[in-house]
Amino acid sequence: MKAVNPLDPALPVWQTADGSAIACIEKIRVLNENCREFRQVALDLLEDGVLLGCTETQLKDALFAIVAGLRVFAD
């Protein structure tokens, strides 16, 4: 049986670096909320960009590039 995020089944089960599930409900809440906020900002960018004449593909490529370039601790 696949594990399910206890607060939002649409989101992944959050895991530590060793692969064990994060059990702290407050930590799960924070991660879930951050993901929902990120999703909404990304959706706003897509909608605005399409309305301004960009293609959805170009905007998604830009978003993927931004995420791929993120670093936890920048030098």
All heavy atoms as a GROMACS GRO file, in nm:
protein
  571
    1MET      N    1   0.084  -0.119   0.000
    1MET     CA    2   0.000   0.000   0.000
    1MET      C    3   0.088   0.125   0.000
    1MET      O    4   0.181   0.138   0.080
    1MET     CB    5  -0.091  -0.002   0.123
    1MET     CG    6  -0.182   0.116   0.134
    1MET     SD    7  -0.287   0.099   0.279
    1MET     CE    8  -0.408   0.218   0.238
    2LYS      N    9   0.059   0.217  -0.089
    2LYS     CA   10   0.139   0.339  -0.102
    2LYS      C   11   0.104   0.436   0.012
    2LYS      O   12  -0.012   0.456   0.046
    2LYS     CB   13   0.110   0.404  -0.237
    2LYS     CG   14   0.194   0.525  -0.263
    2LYS     CD   15   0.164   0.584  -0.399
    2LYS     CE   16   0.247   0.709  -0.417
    2LYS     NZ   17   0.210   0.785  -0.535
    3ALA      N   18   0.208   0.498   0.069
    3ALA     CA   19   0.188   0.596   0.175
    3ALA      C   20   0.123   0.720   0.118
    3ALA      O   21   0.144   0.757   0.002
    3ALA     CB   22   0.321   0.631   0.239
    4VAL      N   23   0.041   0.786   0.199
    4VAL     CA   24  -0.033   0.905   0.157
    4VAL      C   25  -0.003   1.019   0.254
    4VAL      O   26   0.004   0.998   0.376
    4VAL     CB   27  -0.185   0.875   0.156
    4VAL    CG1   28  -0.265   0.998   0.122
    4VAL    CG2   29  -0.217   0.763   0.058
    5ASN      N   30   0.014   1.138   0.199
    5ASN     CA   31   0.032   1.258   0.281
    5ASN      C   32  -0.092   1.270   0.372
    5ASN      O   33  -0.204   1.276   0.322
    5ASN     CB   34   0.045   1.380   0.189
    5ASN     CG   35   0.071   1.509   0.264
    5ASN    OD1   36   0.005   1.541   0.361
    5ASN    ND2   37   0.166   1.586   0.215
    6PRO      N   38  -0.073   1.272   0.504
    6PRO     CA   39  -0.188   1.270   0.594
    6PRO      C   40  -0.276   1.394   0.590
    6PRO      O   41  -0.392   1.389   0.632
    6PRO     CB   42  -0.125   1.253   0.733
    6PRO     CG   43   0.013   1.307   0.718
    6PRO     CD   44   0.053   1.278   0.576
    7LEU      N   45  -0.225   1.504   0.540
    7LEU     CA   46  -0.303   1.627   0.539
    7LEU      C   47  -0.350   1.667   0.399
    7LEU      O   48  -0.439   1.751   0.387
    7LEU     CB   49  -0.222   1.742   0.600
    7LEU     CG   50  -0.178   1.721   0.744
    7LEU    CD1   51  -0.094   1.839   0.792
    7LEU    CD2   52  -0.297   1.699   0.835
    8ASP      N   53  -0.290   1.610   0.296
    8ASP     CA   54  -0.330   1.643   0.159
    8ASP      C   55  -0.284   1.531   0.066
    8ASP      O   56  -0.168   1.529   0.024
    8ASP     CB   57  -0.268   1.777   0.116
    8ASP     CG   58  -0.323   1.827  -0.016
    8ASP    OD1   59  -0.377   1.745  -0.094
    8ASP    OD2   60  -0.309   1.946  -0.043
    9PRO      N   61  -0.374   1.441   0.031
    9PRO     CA   62  -0.338   1.328  -0.054
    9PRO      C   63  -0.286   1.367  -0.192
    9PRO      O   64  -0.221   1.287  -0.259
    9PRO     CB   65  -0.467   1.247  -0.067
    9PRO     CG   66  -0.555   1.294   0.043
    9PRO     CD   67  -0.512   1.433   0.076
   10ALA      N   68  -0.311   1.491  -0.235
   10ALA     CA   69  -0.262   1.537  -0.365
   10ALA      C   70  -0.112   1.569  -0.362
   10ALA      O   71  -0.050   1.583  -0.467
   10ALA     CB   72  -0.341   1.660  -0.410
   11LEU      N   73  -0.056   1.582  -0.244
   11LEU     CA   74   0.086   1.614  -0.229
   11LEU      C   75   0.162   1.489  -0.186
   11LEU      O   76   0.104   1.395  -0.133
   11LEU     CB   77   0.104   1.726  -0.126
   11LEU     CG   78   0.048   1.862  -0.170
   11LEU    CD1   79   0.053   1.961  -0.055
   11LEU    CD2   80   0.124   1.915  -0.290
   12PRO      N   81   0.294   1.488  -0.208
   12PRO     CA   82   0.372   1.369  -0.173
   12PRO      C   83   0.384   1.351  -0.022
   12PRO      O   84   0.357   1.442   0.056
   12PRO     CB   85   0.510   1.398  -0.234
   12PRO     CG   86   0.517   1.546  -0.244
   12PRO     CD   87   0.377   1.594  -0.266
   13VAL      N   88   0.426   1.232   0.015
   13VAL     CA   89   0.465   1.207   0.154
   13VAL      C   90   0.605   1.267   0.168
   13VAL      O   91   0.697   1.231   0.095
   13VAL     CB   92   0.467   1.056   0.185
   13VAL    CG1   93   0.524   1.030   0.323
   13VAL    CG2   94   0.328   0.997   0.172
   14TRP      N   95   0.620   1.362   0.259
   14TRP     CA   96   0.749   1.429   0.276
   14TRP      C   97   0.844   1.336   0.348
   14TRP      O   98   0.807   1.271   0.445
   14TRP     CB   99   0.729   1.560   0.352
   14TRP     CG  100   0.633   1.649   0.281
   14TRP    CD1  101   0.508   1.685   0.323
   14TRP    CD2  102   0.651   1.711   0.153
   14TRP    NE1  103   0.448   1.765   0.228
   14TRP    CE2  104   0.533   1.783   0.123
   14TRP    CE3  105   0.754   1.712   0.061
   14TRP    CZ2  106   0.516   1.855   0.006
   14TRP    CZ3  107   0.738   1.784  -0.057
   14TRP    CH2  108   0.620   1.854  -0.083
   15GLN      N  109   0.968   1.332   0.300
   15GLN     CA  110   1.067   1.239   0.353
   15GLN      C  111   1.195   1.311   0.396
   15GLN      O  112   1.229   1.415   0.340
   15GLN     CB  113   1.104   1.135   0.247
   15GLN     CG  114   0.987   1.052   0.201
   15GLN     CD  115   1.025   0.957   0.089
   15GLN    OE1  116   1.129   0.971   0.026
   15GLN    NE2  117   0.941   0.858   0.065
   16THR      N  118   1.263   1.249   0.489
   16THR     CA  119   1.394   1.297   0.531
   16THR      C  120   1.498   1.248   0.431
   16THR      O  121   1.467   1.169   0.342
   16THR     CB  122   1.429   1.245   0.671
   16THR    OG1  123   1.438   1.103   0.665
   16THR    CG2  124   1.326   1.287   0.775
   17ALA      N  125   1.622   1.290   0.448
   17ALA     CA  126   1.730   1.251   0.358
   17ALA      C  127   1.750   1.099   0.355
   17ALA      O  128   1.792   1.044   0.253
   17ALA     CB  129   1.860   1.321   0.396
   18ASP      N  130   1.718   1.031   0.464
   18ASP     CA  131   1.736   0.885   0.467
   18ASP      C  132   1.616   0.808   0.413
   18ASP      O  133   1.613   0.686   0.414
   18ASP     CB  134   1.773   0.836   0.607
   18ASP     CG  135   1.658   0.849   0.709
   18ASP    OD1  136   1.543   0.879   0.670
   18ASP    OD2  137   1.685   0.828   0.829
   19GLY      N  138   1.513   0.881   0.367
   19GLY     CA  139   1.397   0.818   0.306
   19GLY      C  140   1.282   0.789   0.399
   19GLY      O  141   1.176   0.743   0.355
   20SER      N  142   1.299   0.816   0.528
   20SER     CA  143   1.188   0.792   0.621
   20SER      C  144   1.090   0.909   0.614
   20SER      O  145   1.127   1.023   0.586
   20SER     CB  146   1.241   0.775   0.764
   20SER     OG  147   1.308   0.891   0.807
   21ALA      N  148   0.963   0.878   0.636
   21ALA     CA  149   0.858   0.979   0.627
   21ALA      C  150   0.869   1.078   0.743
   21ALA      O  151   0.897   1.040   0.857
   21ALA     CB  152   0.721   0.913   0.629
   22ILE      N  153   0.845   1.205   0.712
   22ILE     CA  154   0.837   1.305   0.818
   22ILE      C  155   0.705   1.286   0.890
   22ILE      O  156   0.599   1.281   0.826
   22ILE     CB  157   0.850   1.448   0.758
   22ILE    CG1  158   0.993   1.468   0.706
   22ILE    CG2  159   0.812   1.555   0.860
   22ILE    CD1  160   1.018   1.601   0.640
   23ALA      N  161   0.710   1.273   1.020
   23ALA     CA  162   0.591   1.243   1.098
   23ALA      C  163   0.531   1.366   1.166
   23ALA      O  164   0.413   1.366   1.202
   23ALA     CB  165   0.622   1.136   1.202
   24CYS      N  166   0.611   1.470   1.185
   24CYS     CA  167   0.564   1.588   1.257
   24CYS      C  168   0.458   1.661   1.174
   24CYS      O  169   0.485   1.710   1.064
   24CYS     CB  170   0.683   1.681   1.284
   24CYS     SG  171   0.636   1.838   1.358
   25ILE      N  172   0.338   1.669   1.228
   25ILE     CA  173   0.225   1.730   1.156
   25ILE      C  174   0.252   1.876   1.124
   25ILE      O  175   0.216   1.924   1.016
   25ILE     CB  176   0.094   1.714   1.237
   25ILE    CG1  177   0.054   1.565   1.246
   25ILE    CG2  178  -0.019   1.796   1.178
   25ILE    CD1  179   0.025   1.500   1.112
   26GLU      N  180   0.317   1.948   1.213
   26GLU     CA  181   0.346   2.090   1.186
   26GLU      C  182   0.443   2.105   1.069
   26GLU      O  183   0.426   2.193   0.984
   26GLU     CB  184   0.400   2.159   1.310
   26GLU     CG  185   0.409   2.310   1.297
   26GLU     CD  186   0.278   2.377   1.257
   26GLU    OE1  187   0.170   2.334   1.300
   26GLU    OE2  188   0.283   2.475   1.179
   27LYS      N  189   0.543   2.019   1.062
   27LYS     CA  190   0.636   2.023   0.949
   27LYS      C  191   0.564   1.991   0.818
   27LYS      O  192   0.586   2.055   0.715
   27LYS     CB  193   0.751   1.924   0.969
   27LYS     CG  194   0.848   1.964   1.078
   27LYS     CD  195   0.956   1.859   1.093
   27LYS     CE  196   1.054   1.896   1.203
   27LYS     NZ  197   1.159   1.793   1.220
   28ILE      N  198   0.476   1.893   0.823
   28ILE     CA  199   0.396   1.856   0.705
   28ILE      C  200   0.308   1.972   0.662
   28ILE      O  201   0.297   2.003   0.544
   28ILE     CB  202   0.314   1.729   0.732
   28ILE    CG1  203   0.407   1.610   0.753
   28ILE    CG2  204   0.215   1.702   0.618
   28ILE    CD1  205   0.338   1.485   0.808
   29ARG      N  206   0.246   2.041   0.759
   29ARG     CA  207   0.163   2.158   0.728
   29ARG      C  208   0.243   2.266   0.655
   29ARG      O  209   0.197   2.325   0.558
   29ARG     CB  210   0.102   2.217   0.855
   29ARG     CG  211  -0.020   2.150   0.902
   29ARG     CD  212  -0.091   2.234   1.009
   29ARG     NE  213  -0.204   2.160   1.057
   29ARG     CZ  214  -0.210   2.096   1.174
   29ARG    NH1  215  -0.108   2.102   1.257
   29ARG    NH2  216  -0.317   2.029   1.208
   30VAL      N  217   0.363   2.294   0.706
   30VAL     CA  218   0.448   2.397   0.646
   30VAL      C  219   0.484   2.360   0.502
   30VAL      O  220   0.472   2.440   0.410
   30VAL     CB  221   0.576   2.420   0.731
   30VAL    CG1  222   0.677   2.505   0.656
   30VAL    CG2  223   0.540   2.485   0.864
   31LEU      N  224   0.529   2.236   0.482
   31LEU     CA  225   0.567   2.191   0.348
   31LEU      C  226   0.447   2.193   0.253
   31LEU      O  227   0.457   2.237   0.139
   31LEU     CB  228   0.628   2.051   0.355
   31LEU     CG  229   0.764   2.045   0.424
   31LEU    CD1  230   0.802   1.900   0.456
   31LEU    CD2  231   0.871   2.110   0.337
   32ASN      N  232   0.332   2.146   0.301
   32ASN     CA  233   0.210   2.148   0.218
   32ASN      C  234   0.172   2.290   0.179
   32ASN      O  235   0.140   2.317   0.063
   32ASN     CB  236   0.093   2.082   0.291
   32ASN     CG  237   0.105   1.931   0.302
   32ASN    OD1  238   0.195   1.869   0.245
   32ASN    ND2  239   0.014   1.871   0.376
   33GLU      N  240   0.174   2.379   0.275
   33GLU     CA  241   0.136   2.518   0.247
   33GLU      C  242   0.233   2.582   0.149
   33GLU      O  243   0.192   2.653   0.057
   33GLU     CB  244   0.128   2.600   0.376
   33GLU     CG  245   0.085   2.744   0.357
   33GLU     CD  246  -0.054   2.760   0.297
   33GLU    OE1  247  -0.138   2.670   0.311
   33GLU    OE2  248  -0.079   2.865   0.233
   34ASN      N  249   0.362   2.559   0.167
   34ASN     CA  250   0.461   2.613   0.073
   34ASN      C  251   0.435   2.561  -0.068
   34ASN      O  252   0.445   2.637  -0.165
   34ASN     CB  253   0.603   2.578   0.118
   34ASN     CG  254   0.647   2.657   0.238
   34ASN    OD1  255   0.586   2.757   0.274
   34ASN    ND2  256   0.754   2.613   0.301
   35CYS      N  257   0.403   2.434  -0.081
   35CYS     CA  258   0.374   2.378  -0.214
   35CYS      C  259   0.248   2.439  -0.275
   35CYS      O  260   0.245   2.470  -0.395
   35CYS     CB  261   0.359   2.227  -0.206
   35CYS     SG  262   0.516   2.142  -0.215
   36ARG      N  263   0.145   2.457  -0.194
   36ARG     CA  264   0.022   2.519  -0.247
   36ARG      C  265   0.048   2.663  -0.290
   36ARG      O  266   0.000   2.707  -0.394
   36ARG     CB  267  -0.090   2.512  -0.142
   36ARG     CG  268  -0.150   2.373  -0.129
   36ARG     CD  269  -0.277   2.373  -0.045
   36ARG     NE  270  -0.248   2.396   0.094
   36ARG     CZ  271  -0.224   2.302   0.183
   36ARG    NH1  272  -0.224   2.176   0.148
   36ARG    NH2  273  -0.199   2.332   0.309
   37GLU      N  274   0.127   2.738  -0.213
   37GLU     CA  275   0.161   2.875  -0.250
   37GLU      C  276   0.244   2.878  -0.378
   37GLU      O  277   0.219   2.960  -0.467
   37GLU     CB  278   0.237   2.944  -0.137
   37GLU     CG  279   0.151   2.976  -0.017
   37GLU     CD  280   0.231   3.034   0.099
   37GLU    OE1  281   0.353   3.063   0.082
   37GLU    OE2  282   0.174   3.047   0.208
   38PHE      N  283   0.342   2.789  -0.388
   38PHE     CA  284   0.426   2.781  -0.508
   38PHE      C  285   0.340   2.749  -0.630
   38PHE      O  286   0.355   2.810  -0.736
   38PHE     CB  287   0.535   2.676  -0.489
   38PHE     CG  288   0.623   2.659  -0.609
   38PHE    CD1  289   0.722   2.750  -0.638
   38PHE    CD2  290   0.605   2.551  -0.694
   38PHE    CE1  291   0.803   2.736  -0.750
   38PHE    CE2  292   0.686   2.536  -0.805
   38PHE     CZ  293   0.784   2.628  -0.834
   39ARG      N  294   0.250   2.653  -0.614
   39ARG     CA  295   0.162   2.616  -0.725
   39ARG      C  296   0.079   2.736  -0.771
   39ARG      O  297   0.063   2.760  -0.890
   39ARG     CB  298   0.070   2.501  -0.685
   39ARG     CG  299  -0.018   2.454  -0.799
   39ARG     CD  300  -0.119   2.348  -0.752
   39ARG     NE  301  -0.192   2.296  -0.863
   39ARG     CZ  302  -0.292   2.358  -0.925
   39ARG    NH1  303  -0.330   2.478  -0.886
   39ARG    NH2  304  -0.355   2.304  -1.027
   40GLN      N  305   0.026   2.813  -0.676
   40GLN     CA  306  -0.057   2.927  -0.712
   40GLN      C  307   0.024   3.035  -0.783
   40GLN      O  308  -0.022   3.093  -0.882
   40GLN     CB  309  -0.126   2.986  -0.588
   40GLN     CG  310  -0.226   3.095  -0.622
   40GLN     CD  311  -0.335   3.047  -0.716
   40GLN    OE1  312  -0.403   2.949  -0.687
   40GLN    NE2  313  -0.353   3.114  -0.830
   41VAL      N  314   0.144   3.062  -0.736
   41VAL     CA  315   0.230   3.162  -0.802
   41VAL      C  316   0.265   3.114  -0.944
   41VAL      O  317   0.261   3.192  -1.040
   41VAL     CB  318   0.357   3.190  -0.720
   41VAL    CG1  319   0.458   3.271  -0.799
   41VAL    CG2  320   0.321   3.262  -0.591
   42ALA      N  321   0.298   2.986  -0.958
   42ALA     CA  322   0.330   2.932  -1.090
   42ALA      C  323   0.209   2.941  -1.183
   42ALA      O  324   0.222   2.977  -1.301
   42ALA     CB  325   0.378   2.788  -1.078
   43LEU      N  326   0.090   2.911  -1.131
   43LEU     CA  327  -0.030   2.920  -1.212
   43LEU      C  328  -0.058   3.065  -1.253
   43LEU      O  329  -0.094   3.092  -1.368
   43LEU     CB  330  -0.150   2.863  -1.135
   43LEU     CG  331  -0.283   2.862  -1.208
   43LEU    CD1  332  -0.276   2.781  -1.337
   43LEU    CD2  333  -0.392   2.808  -1.117
   44ASP      N  334  -0.038   3.158  -1.161
   44ASP     CA  335  -0.055   3.301  -1.194
   44ASP      C  336   0.040   3.342  -1.306
   44ASP      O  337   0.001   3.412  -1.399
   44ASP     CB  338  -0.029   3.389  -1.071
   44ASP     CG  339  -0.135   3.374  -0.964
   44ASP    OD1  340  -0.243   3.318  -0.991
   44ASP    OD2  341  -0.108   3.420  -0.849
   45LEU      N  342   0.166   3.296  -1.298
   45LEU     CA  343   0.263   3.327  -1.403
   45LEU      C  344   0.219   3.270  -1.537
   45LEU      O  345   0.225   3.339  -1.639
   45LEU     CB  346   0.401   3.272  -1.365
   45LEU     CG  347   0.511   3.302  -1.465
   45LEU    CD1  348   0.637   3.342  -1.394
   45LEU    CD2  349   0.537   3.185  -1.555
   46LEU      N  350   0.173   3.146  -1.537
   46LEU     CA  351   0.126   3.084  -1.662
   46LEU      C  352   0.008   3.161  -1.720
   46LEU      O  353   0.005   3.192  -1.840
   46LEU     CB  354   0.086   2.939  -1.638
   46LEU     CG  355   0.198   2.838  -1.624
   46LEU    CD1  356   0.142   2.701  -1.585
   46LEU    CD2  357   0.277   2.826  -1.752
   47GLU      N  358  -0.090   3.190  -1.637
   47GLU     CA  359  -0.209   3.260  -1.685
   47GLU      C  360  -0.173   3.399  -1.738
   47GLU      O  361  -0.218   3.437  -1.847
   47GLU     CB  362  -0.313   3.270  -1.574
   47GLU     CG  363  -0.376   3.137  -1.540
   47GLU     CD  364  -0.467   3.143  -1.419
   47GLU    OE1  365  -0.465   3.245  -1.344
   47GLU    OE2  366  -0.542   3.045  -1.397
   48ASP      N  367  -0.094   3.474  -1.662
   48ASP     CA  368  -0.054   3.608  -1.707
   48ASP      C  369   0.027   3.600  -1.836
   48ASP      O  370   0.004   3.678  -1.929
   48ASP     CB  371   0.029   3.679  -1.599
   48ASP     CG  372  -0.052   3.719  -1.477
   48ASP    OD1  373  -0.177   3.712  -1.483
   48ASP    OD2  374   0.010   3.756  -1.376
   49GLY      N  375   0.121   3.508  -1.841
   49GLY     CA  376   0.205   3.495  -1.959
   49GLY      C  377   0.126   3.462  -2.084
   49GLY      O  378   0.149   3.519  -2.191
   50VAL      N  379   0.030   3.370  -2.072
   50VAL     CA  380  -0.054   3.335  -2.187
   50VAL      C  381  -0.137   3.455  -2.230
   50VAL      O  382  -0.149   3.485  -2.349
   50VAL     CB  383  -0.142   3.212  -2.156
   50VAL    CG1  384  -0.248   3.192  -2.263
   50VAL    CG2  385  -0.054   3.086  -2.145
   51LEU      N  386  -0.194   3.527  -2.132
   51LEU     CA  387  -0.272   3.647  -2.165
   51LEU      C  388  -0.186   3.754  -2.233
   51LEU      O  389  -0.235   3.831  -2.315
   51LEU     CB  390  -0.336   3.706  -2.039
   51LEU     CG  391  -0.453   3.627  -1.982
   51LEU    CD1  392  -0.495   3.685  -1.846
   51LEU    CD2  393  -0.571   3.626  -2.079
   52LEU      N  394  -0.056   3.756  -2.200
   52LEU     CA  395   0.034   3.855  -2.258
   52LEU      C  396   0.098   3.807  -2.389
   52LEU      O  397   0.179   3.878  -2.448
   52LEU     CB  398   0.143   3.892  -2.157
   52LEU     CG  399   0.092   3.964  -2.032
   52LEU    CD1  400   0.201   3.975  -1.927
   52LEU    CD2  401   0.036   4.100  -2.067
   53GLY      N  402   0.062   3.688  -2.434
   53GLY     CA  403   0.106   3.642  -2.564
   53GLY      C  404   0.210   3.532  -2.568
   53GLY      O  405   0.248   3.486  -2.675
   54CYS      N  406   0.262   3.490  -2.452
   54CYS     CA  407   0.360   3.382  -2.449
   54CYS      C  408   0.288   3.248  -2.464
   54CYS      O  409   0.169   3.238  -2.438
   54CYS     CB  410   0.437   3.381  -2.317
   54CYS     SG  411   0.538   3.527  -2.291
   55THR      N  412   0.364   3.147  -2.501
   55THR     CA  413   0.305   3.014  -2.506
   55THR      C  414   0.319   2.947  -2.370
   55THR      O  415   0.412   2.975  -2.294
   55THR     CB  416   0.372   2.924  -2.612
   55THR    OG1  417   0.506   2.897  -2.570
   55THR    CG2  418   0.368   2.988  -2.750
   56GLU      N  419   0.227   2.856  -2.342
   56GLU     CA  420   0.233   2.783  -2.216
   56GLU      C  421   0.362   2.701  -2.209
   56GLU      O  422   0.425   2.692  -2.104
   56GLU     CB  423   0.111   2.691  -2.205
   56GLU     CG  424   0.098   2.623  -2.072
   56GLU     CD  425  -0.032   2.547  -2.056
   56GLU    OE1  426  -0.133   2.585  -2.118
   56GLU    OE2  427  -0.031   2.449  -1.980
   57THR      N  428   0.403   2.645  -2.322
   57THR     CA  429   0.526   2.566  -2.326
   57THR      C  430   0.647   2.650  -2.288
   57THR      O  431   0.732   2.607  -2.209
   57THR     CB  432   0.546   2.504  -2.466
   57THR    OG1  433   0.434   2.419  -2.494
   57THR    CG2  434   0.674   2.424  -2.474
   58GLN      N  435   0.658   2.771  -2.344
   58GLN     CA  436   0.771   2.858  -2.311
   58GLN      C  437   0.772   2.892  -2.162
   58GLN      O  438   0.877   2.890  -2.098
   58GLN     CB  439   0.764   2.987  -2.393
   58GLN     CG  440   0.878   3.082  -2.362
   58GLN     CD  441   0.863   3.219  -2.426
   58GLN    OE1  442   0.754   3.259  -2.464
   58GLN    NE2  443   0.974   3.289  -2.438
   59LEU      N  444   0.655   2.922  -2.108
   59LEU     CA  445   0.647   2.957  -1.966
   59LEU      C  446   0.684   2.839  -1.877
   59LEU      O  447   0.756   2.854  -1.778
   59LEU     CB  448   0.508   3.009  -1.934
   59LEU     CG  449   0.473   3.141  -2.002
   59LEU    CD1  450   0.324   3.160  -2.011
   59LEU    CD2  451   0.540   3.256  -1.931
   60LYS      N  452   0.635   2.720  -1.912
   60LYS     CA  453   0.669   2.602  -1.833
   60LYS      C  454   0.819   2.573  -1.842
   60LYS      O  455   0.881   2.537  -1.740
   60LYS     CB  456   0.588   2.481  -1.880
   60LYS     CG  457   0.444   2.486  -1.834
   60LYS     CD  458   0.369   2.362  -1.879
   60LYS     CE  459   0.226   2.365  -1.830
   60LYS     NZ  460   0.150   2.246  -1.873
   61ASP      N  461   0.876   2.590  -1.961
   61ASP     CA  462   1.020   2.570  -1.974
   61ASP      C  463   1.097   2.666  -1.883
   61ASP      O  464   1.196   2.630  -1.820
   61ASP     CB  465   1.065   2.589  -2.119
   61ASP     CG  466   1.023   2.474  -2.210
   61ASP    OD1  467   0.982   2.367  -2.159
   61ASP    OD2  468   1.030   2.492  -2.334
   62ALA      N  469   1.050   2.790  -1.876
   62ALA     CA  470   1.114   2.891  -1.790
   62ALA      C  471   1.101   2.850  -1.643
   62ALA      O  472   1.197   2.860  -1.566
   62ALA     CB  473   1.053   3.028  -1.813
   63LEU      N  474   0.983   2.803  -1.604
   63LEU     CA  475   0.963   2.758  -1.466
   63LEU      C  476   1.053   2.639  -1.433
   63LEU      O  477   1.114   2.634  -1.326
   63LEU     CB  478   0.816   2.721  -1.441
   63LEU     CG  479   0.720   2.836  -1.421
   63LEU    CD1  480   0.576   2.788  -1.422
   63LEU    CD2  481   0.751   2.907  -1.289
   64PHE      N  482   1.059   2.541  -1.524
   64PHE     CA  483   1.145   2.425  -1.501
   64PHE      C  484   1.290   2.468  -1.485
   64PHE      O  485   1.362   2.418  -1.400
   64PHE     CB  486   1.133   2.324  -1.615
   64PHE     CG  487   0.999   2.254  -1.621
   64PHE    CD1  488   0.940   2.229  -1.743
   64PHE    CD2  489   0.934   2.212  -1.506
   64PHE    CE1  490   0.817   2.164  -1.750
   64PHE    CE2  491   0.812   2.147  -1.512
   64PHE     CZ  492   0.753   2.122  -1.635
   65ALA      N  493   1.334   2.562  -1.568
   65ALA     CA  494   1.472   2.611  -1.560
   65ALA      C  495   1.499   2.681  -1.427
   65ALA      O  496   1.606   2.664  -1.367
   65ALA     CB  497   1.502   2.705  -1.677
   66ILE      N  498   1.402   2.757  -1.380
   66ILE     CA  499   1.417   2.825  -1.251
   66ILE      C  500   1.430   2.722  -1.140
   66ILE      O  501   1.522   2.729  -1.056
   66ILE     CB  502   1.299   2.920  -1.224
   66ILE    CG1  503   1.306   3.040  -1.320
   66ILE    CG2  504   1.297   2.966  -1.078
   66ILE    CD1  505   1.178   3.123  -1.324
   67VAL      N  506   1.342   2.623  -1.138
   67VAL     CA  507   1.345   2.521  -1.033
   67VAL      C  508   1.475   2.440  -1.043
   67VAL      O  509   1.540   2.414  -0.941
   67VAL     CB  510   1.222   2.429  -1.042
   67VAL    CG1  511   1.236   2.310  -0.949
   67VAL    CG2  512   1.096   2.508  -1.009
   68ALA      N  513   1.514   2.403  -1.164
   68ALA     CA  514   1.637   2.326  -1.181
   68ALA      C  515   1.760   2.403  -1.133
   68ALA      O  516   1.858   2.344  -1.088
   68ALA     CB  517   1.655   2.287  -1.328
   69GLY      N  518   1.755   2.536  -1.139
   69GLY     CA  519   1.868   2.618  -1.099
   69GLY      C  520   1.871   2.654  -0.951
   69GLY      O  521   1.966   2.715  -0.904
   70LEU      N  522   1.769   2.616  -0.877
   70LEU     CA  523   1.765   2.648  -0.734
   70LEU      C  524   1.870   2.569  -0.657
   70LEU      O  525   1.896   2.452  -0.687
   70LEU     CB  526   1.627   2.616  -0.676
   70LEU     CG  527   1.510   2.701  -0.724
   70LEU    CD1  528   1.380   2.648  -0.664
   70LEU    CD2  529   1.530   2.846  -0.688
   71ARG      N  530   1.930   2.633  -0.560
   71ARG     CA  531   2.026   2.567  -0.470
   71ARG      C  532   1.987   2.602  -0.328
   71ARG      O  533   1.951   2.717  -0.299
   71ARG     CB  534   2.169   2.616  -0.497
   71ARG     CG  535   2.216   2.590  -0.638
   71ARG     CD  536   2.243   2.440  -0.661
   71ARG     NE  537   2.278   2.413  -0.798
   71ARG     CZ  538   2.195   2.362  -0.890
   71ARG    NH1  539   2.071   2.336  -0.860
   71ARG    NH2  540   2.237   2.339  -1.013
   72VAL      N  541   1.998   2.506  -0.238
   72VAL     CA  542   1.960   2.529  -0.099
   72VAL      C  543   2.048   2.633  -0.035
   72VAL      O  544   2.002   2.728   0.027
   72VAL     CB  545   1.962   2.398  -0.018
   72VAL    CG1  546   1.933   2.424   0.129
   72VAL    CG2  547   1.864   2.298  -0.073
   73PHE      N  548   2.177   2.617  -0.050
   73PHE     CA  549   2.271   2.712   0.010
   73PHE      C  550   2.359   2.766  -0.101
   73PHE      O  551   2.460   2.706  -0.136
   73PHE     CB  552   2.355   2.646   0.118
   73PHE     CG  553   2.272   2.594   0.232
   73PHE    CD1  554   2.248   2.459   0.247
   73PHE    CD2  555   2.215   2.683   0.323
   73PHE    CE1  556   2.170   2.411   0.351
   73PHE    CE2  557   2.137   2.636   0.428
   73PHE     CZ  558   2.114   2.500   0.442
   74ALA      N  559   2.320   2.880  -0.157
   74ALA     CA  560   2.396   2.941  -0.266
   74ALA      C  561   2.531   2.990  -0.213
   74ALA      O  562   2.542   3.036  -0.101
   74ALA     CB  563   2.319   3.056  -0.328
   75ASP      N  564   2.631   2.977  -0.296
   75ASP     CA  565   2.767   3.022  -0.257
   75ASP      C  566   2.779   3.171  -0.268
   75ASP      O  567   2.724   3.237  -0.344
   75ASP     CB  568   2.872   2.953  -0.346
   75ASP     CG  569   2.874   2.805  -0.319
   75ASP    OD1  570   2.867   2.765  -0.203
   75ASP    OD2  571   2.882   2.728  -0.420
   0.00000   0.00000   0.00000
